[in-house]
Amino acid sequence: MNIDIENLPDDPATLKKMLSQVMSRYQYLEEQFRIAQHKQFGQSTEGHPGQGELFNEAEALAVESDTQEEAISYTRKKPTRKPLPKDLPREVIVHDISDEEKVCGCCAGELHRIGEDKSEKLQFIPAQVKVIEHVRPKYACRTCEKDGISNTVKQAPVPHSVIPKGYATPSLLSQIITSKYQYGLPLYRQESMFKQHGIELSRKTMADWIIRCAELFKPLYDQLHQHILKQPVIAADETTLKVVESEKVNSYMWLYASGADSPTGNIPGTEIPNIVLYDYHNSRAGQCAVDFLKGYSGYLQVDGYQGYEQTQATLIGCWAHARRKFMEAKKGTGKKGSGKADWALNHIQKLYRLETQLKDKTVEERYITRQEKSVPLLSQLHMWLMKSAQQVLPKTKLGEAIQYCLNQWKKLERYTLDGLLSIDNNRAERGIKPFVIGRKNWLFSQTARGANASAVLYSIIETAKANDLNVFEYVMTCLDELSQPDVNIEQLLPWQFAKR
């Protein structure tokens, strides 16, 4: 805002208004500076230290007024190392003393064995590469050859292959796929690794193989898609992706997830399958979610992005996003602190503390407890937000955090309507994180076809991880069976595969 000092108005009201605008702009810039400083040099955790109860002043004062010295004793736990898996191959090496030393140095009597000490060392054997040579003998009839009669040559059929006329086996393809999509190892690095074994395997060849494998996995992906649409709750999120041969600067990878991160993380008594599906689009339009969800009318847990409003689902808000905005407001205040941001953070922490207590409870128990305890806390928080909105400048970070909560309030409080719901959308954020980490390594996709292949393969790998499968073996087995005719797709679903 430009102010001409020489021509300031004489009206006090106008001056106050101008001063208010200047102070608002100054506070906004100061907050942006502190937040930028924190992003560059501060801790990335969203934890809020000192998140104590705010409504226990009486108990706190009672403790302070009757303080006595007390000696506290505790037992320190000694760190223990987890034993190595028993099913690993073992080589036993005995380090014994010589027969001459098995004599007592005092009386020259023979020593007897009284026990032994064991220690385990883990040895790493580098990956082995070998060639499997398929030999198909040919057979013909000598009599027919002599008589000049047409002779039929008999030979065993060509063994099926995942890549026709190629030398890639399911194990090699699984290694390439898991290296890139599970561990974020770009193809050019894998190319150099194969060179160490004397194998010239170009990244272009591997990219072609990956697209072919994604086509094989597409029926399994489609089956998972049908299953996720039958679930009562779906979590969704989206992130950017650069595609070189695209007319747009940024494309998007959308994510949809059901269940939990692992079989042990599911709510007791529920049978919601753990599914993670990625969907590539060169747009962030809400129609992308509409097309994927195909009329889905269950609960959809999302952040505040308006695009999801176009779906037919009942939207559930995310308290992690709301809390994050108050954390930014707290960081923006610097050393002087922000009482209002702290109050909101402490109150939100109470809601999370209740969720921690409900972790192992049934759907019904979660619903009842939320109605008894979470709903009153939400009512208190809503009243505070309404009051604070009249006291805080809207252009500040705190004002933005308050307004976000008020705009999203109906969605934010809906998690109390059903014990199946979560307080936040962290399920989807954790699901999309492996893609974000991988993107830092390989940076972009060359074509839309490659991006779609990545969406399919990421889906298969992350769903396998969520079902506690050995990803390498699962991908290898699926490739072998999906390349066969008349494959049973249902038996390859991760939760069915685990029972085999």
KESEBA-932008 format. One record per residue (C-alpha): residue number from 1; x, y, z. Coordinates in pm, 1 decimal. Example, Ala and Ser with C-alpha at 12.3 -4.5 7.8 and 13.67 -1.06 7.14 Angstrom:
1/1230.0/-450.0/780.0
2/1367.0/-106.0/714.0
//
This chain:
1/0.0/0.0/0.0
2/149.9/334.1/-108.5
3/99.0/627.9/130.9
4/183.5/987.9/49.8
5/320.9/1121.1/380.1
6/289.6/1484.1/266.2
7/-79.7/1452.5/185.0
8/-228.0/1253.0/473.8
9/-596.1/1320.2/542.8
10/-694.5/1521.4/851.9
11/-992.6/1300.9/934.5
12/-901.6/1077.7/1237.1
13/-1134.7/798.8/1122.2
14/-968.6/783.5/781.9
15/-625.6/783.8/943.1
16/-725.1/496.1/1172.6
17/-849.1/298.8/874.2
18/-525.0/357.6/684.4
19/-319.2/264.6/990.5
20/-521.7/-54.4/1034.6
21/-450.9/-151.2/672.5
22/-80.2/-80.6/714.3
23/-60.3/-285.6/1036.0
24/-250.7/-570.8/875.1
25/-11.2/-573.8/580.3
26/289.8/-552.2/812.1
27/165.2/-841.9/1025.4
28/98.5/-1051.3/716.0
29/449.5/-993.8/578.4
30/603.3/-1062.0/919.7
31/418.4/-1393.7/940.9
32/527.6/-1494.0/591.6
33/888.8/-1416.4/680.3
34/879.7/-1625.3/1000.1
35/707.3/-1916.5/826.5
36/968.3/-1909.3/548.3
37/1242.2/-1906.6/813.0
38/1086.2/-2204.8/987.8
39/1052.9/-2402.4/665.4
40/1418.0/-2339.4/588.7
41/1571.1/-2389.4/932.3
42/1305.1/-2521.6/1171.2
43/1176.5/-2867.9/1256.7
44/926.3/-3023.0/1016.8
45/722.7/-3202.8/1283.4
46/367.5/-3093.1/1348.4
47/387.2/-3187.9/1714.4
48/267.2/-2928.9/1959.9
49/483.3/-2934.7/2277.1
50/315.5/-2873.3/2606.8
51/-27.8/-2980.6/2490.5
52/-180.6/-2994.8/2834.9
53/-540.9/-2976.1/2940.3
54/-681.3/-2621.6/2943.0
55/-973.6/-2682.2/3176.1
56/-790.1/-2825.7/3476.8
57/-683.5/-2497.1/3637.0
58/-825.4/-2602.1/3973.4
59/-631.4/-2927.4/3978.2
60/-315.3/-2751.1/3866.1
61/-344.2/-2486.5/4137.0
62/-410.0/-2750.8/4399.4
63/-92.3/-2933.8/4303.4
64/111.7/-2611.4/4301.3
65/-9.0/-2502.0/4646.0
66/82.7/-2828.8/4811.0
67/420.0/-2899.7/4653.0
68/655.0/-3133.7/4839.9
69/988.7/-3285.3/4754.0
70/952.2/-3644.5/4649.8
71/1220.4/-3900.6/4563.2
72/1128.6/-4086.3/4246.1
73/1299.1/-4407.9/4147.8
74/1271.8/-4568.0/3808.3
75/1406.3/-4864.9/3618.1
76/1585.1/-4788.1/3294.3
77/1510.7/-5031.9/3016.4
78/1815.4/-5185.0/2860.2
79/1798.9/-5168.7/2480.4
80/1757.6/-5510.9/2327.1
81/1828.6/-5610.9/1968.2
82/1562.2/-5805.4/1784.9
83/1677.8/-6156.9/1695.3
84/1745.2/-6235.7/1332.5
85/1470.9/-6438.1/1156.5
86/1491.4/-6811.3/1226.8
87/1407.4/-6904.2/867.7
88/1721.9/-6746.3/724.1
89/1989.8/-6992.3/601.7
90/2254.1/-7045.0/869.0
91/2617.2/-7141.9/859.6
92/2754.2/-7250.9/1197.0
93/3121.2/-7187.8/1264.2
94/3262.3/-7335.5/1588.2
95/3559.4/-7154.9/1742.2
96/3708.8/-7417.0/1974.9
97/4037.0/-7434.0/2159.8
98/4294.6/-7697.0/2063.6
99/4309.2/-8038.1/2231.4
100/4636.9/-7936.4/2402.2
101/4458.4/-7644.2/2569.4
102/4179.1/-7866.4/2708.0
103/4398.4/-7952.3/3007.6
104/4380.9/-7782.9/3348.5
105/4679.6/-7558.0/3414.5
106/4674.8/-7644.6/3788.8
107/4633.9/-8021.0/3812.9
108/4672.4/-8127.9/3450.1
109/4324.9/-8281.8/3462.6
110/4106.6/-8303.6/3153.2
111/3867.9/-8008.8/3103.0
112/3499.7/-8083.1/3040.3
113/3257.4/-7868.7/2845.3
114/3028.7/-7660.7/3069.2
115/2848.1/-7449.3/2810.6
116/2894.3/-7218.7/2515.6
117/2843.6/-6861.5/2401.1
118/2669.1/-6778.5/2075.3
119/2668.3/-6463.4/1866.1
120/2504.8/-6397.4/1529.9
121/2650.2/-6200.9/1240.3
122/2447.1/-6110.8/932.9
123/2619.0/-6163.2/599.1
124/2493.6/-6004.6/276.8
125/2528.6/-6201.2/-47.2
126/2499.3/-5979.1/-357.9
127/2219.2/-6055.1/-602.6
128/2295.4/-6336.4/-841.8
129/2207.5/-6324.4/-1209.0
130/2183.6/-6639.1/-1419.1
131/2062.6/-6736.8/-1763.2
132/1787.5/-6996.6/-1798.4
133/1833.9/-7166.3/-2133.8
134/1519.6/-7332.7/-2270.8
135/1600.7/-7623.4/-2503.9
136/1322.6/-7780.0/-2719.1
137/1440.3/-8092.4/-2902.6
138/1289.2/-8160.7/-3247.3
139/1175.5/-8507.0/-3357.7
140/1107.9/-8646.1/-3705.7
141/1036.9/-8989.9/-3862.0
142/1329.5/-9150.4/-4051.3
143/1100.7/-9390.2/-4242.6
144/889.6/-9106.2/-4377.1
145/1207.2/-8923.1/-4474.0
146/1330.3/-9226.4/-4677.4
147/994.0/-9284.8/-4845.1
148/965.6/-8918.3/-4938.3
149/640.4/-8884.2/-4752.1
150/582.8/-8543.7/-4591.7
151/716.8/-8563.1/-4242.6
152/576.3/-8378.9/-3940.5
153/828.9/-8246.2/-3694.3
154/724.9/-8278.5/-3332.1
155/846.7/-8042.0/-3064.5
156/737.2/-7923.4/-2721.8
157/539.2/-7596.4/-2729.1
158/714.9/-7270.4/-2660.6
159/698.8/-7200.7/-2284.4
160/485.4/-6900.7/-2204.9
161/664.6/-6572.6/-2139.4
162/556.5/-6247.8/-1975.8
163/730.0/-6053.9/-2254.2
164/686.2/-6248.0/-2582.4
165/1019.2/-6299.1/-2766.0
166/1195.4/-6126.2/-2479.0
167/1441.1/-6267.5/-2227.2
168/1283.3/-6111.8/-1917.6
169/1158.4/-6355.6/-1653.9
170/896.6/-6271.6/-1387.4
171/1173.4/-6244.1/-1128.1
172/1373.8/-5995.9/-1337.6
173/1064.5/-5786.3/-1408.4
174/965.9/-5791.5/-1041.6
175/1314.3/-5673.1/-948.4
176/1294.2/-5379.5/-1190.9
177/939.6/-5284.7/-1085.3
178/995.5/-5303.7/-709.5
179/1328.8/-5123.3/-737.0
180/1162.5/-4827.7/-905.9
181/818.9/-4813.7/-744.7
182/886.7/-4953.0/-399.1
183/1237.8/-4818.1/-340.9
184/1243.1/-4518.0/-574.6
185/1541.0/-4633.7/-784.5
186/1528.8/-4469.2/-1130.5
187/1585.3/-4681.2/-1438.9
188/1913.1/-4511.8/-1529.0
189/2057.6/-4623.0/-1193.9
190/1929.9/-4975.0/-1248.2
191/2094.6/-4965.9/-1589.8
192/2431.3/-4897.7/-1429.0
193/2372.9/-5173.9/-1171.4
194/2314.6/-5431.9/-1445.9
195/2634.2/-5317.5/-1616.8
196/2824.5/-5427.2/-1306.9
197/2708.9/-5781.1/-1390.3
198/2816.7/-5739.9/-1753.4
199/2456.8/-5706.3/-1878.0
200/2367.2/-5434.3/-2127.2
201/2007.1/-5355.2/-2032.9
202/1900.3/-5009.5/-2147.8
203/1652.4/-4793.6/-1962.1
204/1438.8/-4777.0/-2278.7
205/1405.6/-5154.8/-2279.7
206/1314.7/-5154.6/-1911.1
207/1060.8/-4874.5/-1968.0
208/897.4/-5080.3/-2244.4
209/885.7/-5381.8/-2014.1
210/727.9/-5174.5/-1735.9
211/449.1/-5054.2/-1966.9
212/387.4/-5413.7/-2081.0
213/369.7/-5531.8/-1718.3
214/126.8/-5252.2/-1632.1
215/-99.6/-5374.5/-1913.5
216/-90.5/-5724.1/-1760.9
217/-177.0/-5582.8/-1418.1
218/-466.9/-5370.3/-1552.3
219/-734.4/-5643.7/-1499.8
220/-620.3/-5681.6/-1138.1
221/-623.4/-5302.2/-1096.8
222/-977.5/-5288.0/-1237.6
223/-1087.3/-5559.0/-995.2
224/-943.2/-5361.8/-703.4
225/-1125.9/-5056.8/-838.2
226/-1456.7/-5242.5/-823.8
227/-1385.9/-5357.5/-468.4
228/-1295.9/-5011.1/-337.9
229/-1624.0/-4866.5/-469.9
230/-1811.2/-5113.2/-247.2
231/-1646.0/-4986.6/73.1
232/-1831.1/-4759.3/319.2
233/-1534.3/-4521.0/355.0
234/-1276.6/-4403.7/101.0
235/-992.1/-4158.9/166.4
236/-872.0/-3944.3/-123.6
237/-587.7/-3705.3/-202.1
238/-395.4/-3575.5/-503.4
239/-46.7/-3448.3/-585.9
240/130.5/-3295.5/-882.3
241/325.6/-3484.4/-1148.1
242/528.5/-3348.0/-1437.7
243/471.0/-3525.5/-1768.3
244/712.2/-3408.2/-2037.3
245/492.2/-3480.5/-2339.1
246/184.2/-3309.2/-2197.0
247/28.5/-2982.0/-2299.3
248/-5.8/-2878.5/-1935.3
249/269.8/-2775.1/-1694.2
250/138.2/-2990.9/-1410.8
251/-51.3/-3316.7/-1428.3
252/-193.7/-3490.6/-1122.4
253/-178.5/-3828.4/-957.1
254/-497.9/-3891.5/-760.8
255/-510.2/-4143.5/-476.9
256/-798.4/-4340.9/-327.6
257/-755.4/-4569.6/-26.4
258/-971.1/-4791.8/193.0
259/-902.9/-4984.7/511.4
260/-575.1/-4928.9/696.1
261/-199.4/-4931.4/634.6
262/-173.5/-5292.1/754.2
263/-407.4/-5577.2/853.8
264/-342.0/-5503.7/1222.5
265/-452.9/-5142.1/1180.8
266/-815.9/-5216.9/1096.4
267/-1099.0/-5143.3/1338.9
268/-1184.0/-5460.6/1537.5
269/-1478.7/-5648.0/1390.7
270/-1458.4/-5488.6/1045.3
271/-1360.5/-5657.7/719.8
272/-1275.5/-5356.3/504.6
273/-1000.5/-5456.7/257.4
274/-681.6/-5251.2/250.7
275/-665.5/-5100.0/-97.2
276/-451.8/-4816.0/-238.2
277/-524.3/-4702.0/-593.5
278/-357.7/-4428.8/-799.4
279/-528.5/-4259.2/-1092.8
280/-340.3/-4035.9/-1338.2
281/-494.5/-3728.2/-1504.7
282/-350.7/-3419.3/-1667.8
283/-602.9/-3213.4/-1472.1
284/-712.1/-3135.8/-1116.4
285/-1074.0/-3086.0/-1215.3
286/-1335.3/-3237.2/-989.1
287/-1460.9/-3440.1/-1283.6
288/-1155.5/-3665.6/-1240.1
289/-1283.5/-3775.8/-899.0
290/-1639.1/-3802.4/-1035.0
291/-1524.4/-4035.8/-1313.0
292/-1319.9/-4258.4/-1083.1
293/-1586.4/-4287.1/-812.6
294/-1866.2/-4358.9/-1064.9
295/-2162.8/-4254.4/-850.3
296/-2011.7/-4365.6/-518.3
297/-2238.0/-4240.4/-235.6
298/-2051.3/-4354.7/76.8
299/-1819.0/-4148.0/294.9
300/-1527.1/-3974.0/122.5
301/-1258.3/-3834.9/354.1
302/-1066.6/-3547.3/194.2
303/-895.8/-3217.4/261.9
304/-1061.9/-2884.9/181.1
305/-1022.3/-2904.9/-198.4
306/-1350.7/-2796.4/-360.6
307/-1320.2/-3039.5/-652.4
308/-1454.1/-3326.3/-439.3
309/-1782.5/-3135.9/-393.1
310/-1885.6/-3254.4/-740.5
311/-1901.8/-3618.3/-628.7
312/-2210.8/-3784.1/-481.9
313/-2021.8/-3892.5/-170.0
314/-2071.0/-3757.6/182.6
315/-1753.6/-3557.8/243.4
316/-1564.1/-3590.6/572.3
317/-1311.9/-3322.1/669.0
318/-957.6/-3357.7/794.0
319/-855.7/-3225.8/1136.5
320/-488.1/-3274.7/1049.5
321/-524.3/-3000.9/786.1
322/-704.9/-2773.9/1030.7
323/-438.1/-2830.0/1294.6
324/-163.7/-2765.0/1037.9
325/-303.5/-2419.7/968.0
326/-298.3/-2328.4/1337.2
327/59.4/-2456.9/1353.7
328/149.6/-2216.4/1071.6
329/-20.1/-1934.9/1263.5
330/184.4/-2024.9/1572.3
331/508.4/-2027.6/1372.2
332/421.2/-1692.1/1218.0
333/396.1/-1520.6/1555.9
334/761.7/-1588.1/1638.9
335/890.2/-1556.0/1994.7
336/603.9/-1336.5/2111.9
337/375.3/-1640.5/2086.6
338/7.7/-1671.9/2002.2
339/-235.1/-1748.4/2281.4
340/-525.0/-1806.9/2045.8
341/-332.0/-2047.4/1822.2
342/-214.6/-2237.7/2130.7
343/-570.0/-2255.8/2261.8
344/-694.3/-2404.4/1934.2
345/-403.4/-2649.4/1915.0
346/-460.4/-2766.8/2271.0
347/-830.5/-2814.2/2206.4
348/-768.7/-3009.9/1886.2
349/-518.5/-3221.2/2078.2
350/-796.8/-3321.7/2317.3
351/-993.3/-3457.9/2022.5
352/-689.4/-3657.0/1910.5
353/-629.5/-3785.7/2261.8
354/-978.6/-3933.0/2260.9
355/-907.0/-4100.4/1926.4
356/-595.4/-4260.9/2072.1
357/-808.8/-4415.9/2344.7
358/-1050.8/-4549.2/2080.5
359/-782.6/-4712.5/1867.0
360/-869.7/-5070.9/1963.8
361/-1242.6/-5016.6/2021.8
362/-1528.6/-5146.0/1808.6
363/-1730.6/-4930.5/1570.2
364/-2016.4/-4900.1/1820.3
365/-1785.7/-4808.2/2109.4
366/-1615.5/-4543.5/1896.3
367/-1950.8/-4389.5/1803.1
368/-2082.0/-4380.1/2161.6
369/-1763.1/-4227.8/2305.1
370/-1749.6/-3961.6/2036.1
371/-2109.7/-3863.8/2100.9
372/-2043.8/-3839.1/2474.2
373/-1703.8/-3667.1/2469.7
374/-1601.1/-3544.2/2123.9
375/-1926.1/-3367.9/2035.7
376/-1917.0/-3137.4/2342.9
377/-1551.8/-3051.4/2270.8
378/-1640.5/-2971.5/1910.8
379/-1925.0/-2748.2/2027.7
380/-1686.2/-2553.4/2254.2
381/-1435.6/-2518.4/1970.9
382/-1700.3/-2395.4/1729.7
383/-1817.6/-2126.6/1971.3
384/-1456.9/-2013.9/2018.4
385/-1403.2/-1998.4/1641.8
386/-1715.8/-1786.7/1592.0
387/-1605.6/-1544.3/1863.3
388/-1241.5/-1528.5/1750.6
389/-1340.6/-1461.1/1390.3
390/-1468.8/-1121.0/1506.5
391/-1142.8/-1040.0/1687.7
392/-869.0/-1154.9/1449.2
393/-762.4/-988.5/1125.2
394/-879.3/-1215.3/839.5
395/-561.8/-1174.7/630.0
396/-334.4/-1312.2/904.1
397/-241.9/-1680.1/930.4
398/-453.1/-1713.4/1242.6
399/-746.2/-1549.0/1064.7
400/-702.4/-1789.9/771.7
401/-691.2/-2090.9/1007.5
402/-1009.2/-1980.3/1184.2
403/-1189.9/-1915.2/857.3
404/-1079.8/-2252.4/716.1
405/-1235.1/-2431.5/1013.9
406/-1557.4/-2234.3/989.6
407/-1586.3/-2295.6/615.5
408/-1518.1/-2667.2/660.6
409/-1704.2/-2710.2/988.2
410/-1984.6/-2938.0/867.8
411/-1728.4/-3173.7/716.3
412/-1493.5/-3150.8/1015.2
413/-1758.3/-3257.6/1267.6
414/-1902.3/-3540.5/1056.1
415/-1643.2/-3794.7/1170.9
416/-1851.6/-3831.1/1489.2
417/-2148.5/-3966.1/1289.3
418/-2003.0/-4314.3/1234.5
419/-1747.9/-4522.8/1422.2
420/-1597.7/-4630.5/1087.6
421/-1472.5/-4278.9/1020.3
422/-1134.6/-4128.5/1109.9
423/-1063.7/-3788.6/1257.6
424/-830.5/-3699.5/969.8
425/-726.5/-3792.3/619.0
426/-382.4/-3923.8/717.3
427/-466.2/-4261.1/562.2
428/-460.6/-4100.7/216.2
429/-161.4/-3878.8/296.1
430/41.3/-4181.6/404.1
431/-72.7/-4364.7/90.9
432/45.4/-4091.2/-142.6
433/376.4/-4037.5/36.8
434/563.5/-4324.7/-139.7
435/477.8/-4165.5/-475.0
436/600.8/-3825.0/-355.9
437/927.0/-3978.4/-231.1
438/977.0/-4168.3/-557.2
439/904.2/-3852.8/-756.2
440/1201.7/-3681.9/-589.9
441/1425.6/-3944.5/-749.2
442/1284.0/-3984.8/-1097.8
443/1133.6/-3630.3/-1114.1
444/892.9/-3677.6/-1407.1
445/722.0/-3914.1/-1649.8
446/803.4/-3889.1/-2017.2
447/457.4/-3970.1/-2153.9
448/98.8/-4003.4/-2036.1
449/122.8/-4376.1/-2114.3
450/416.9/-4404.8/-1876.5
451/230.7/-4208.6/-1608.5
452/-68.5/-4442.3/-1638.8
453/164.6/-4741.6/-1609.3
454/314.4/-4588.5/-1295.6
455/-34.3/-4539.9/-1150.2
456/-116.6/-4909.3/-1200.3
457/212.6/-5040.7/-1062.8
458/215.8/-4806.6/-762.8
459/-136.7/-4928.3/-686.0
460/-34.2/-5294.0/-694.0
461/274.2/-5238.3/-478.3
462/112.0/-5014.8/-215.4
463/-189.5/-5244.7/-185.9
464/43.5/-5541.1/-139.9
465/232.7/-5351.6/132.5
466/-93.8/-5263.6/308.1
467/-173.0/-5636.8/322.0
468/170.6/-5731.1/463.5
469/277.7/-5926.6/154.9
470/630.8/-5981.1/32.6
471/604.5/-5733.4/-255.7
472/874.7/-5891.3/-472.6
473/722.4/-6239.2/-453.1
474/370.1/-6105.1/-501.9
475/459.8/-5908.1/-815.1
476/661.1/-6199.7/-953.1
477/378.1/-6451.0/-897.5
478/114.8/-6216.4/-1039.0
479/318.0/-6156.1/-1354.3
480/360.0/-6528.1/-1405.9
481/-10.6/-6602.6/-1361.6
482/-148.1/-6294.2/-1539.6
483/45.5/-6390.0/-1852.0
484/-132.9/-6728.2/-1853.1
485/-471.0/-6781.8/-2023.7
486/-785.3/-6806.5/-1808.4
487/-628.6/-6655.9/-1496.8
488/-842.0/-6630.8/-1180.8
489/-814.0/-6259.0/-1090.5
490/-997.7/-6298.7/-758.5
491/-729.2/-6534.2/-630.0
492/-465.8/-6268.1/-697.7
493/-631.8/-6004.0/-481.4
494/-383.2/-5933.5/-199.8
495/-611.2/-6041.2/86.4
496/-687.5/-6365.5/-102.2
497/-325.7/-6415.1/-202.3
498/-222.2/-6404.5/164.8
499/-434.4/-6717.4/230.0
500/-261.9/-6926.3/-39.5
//
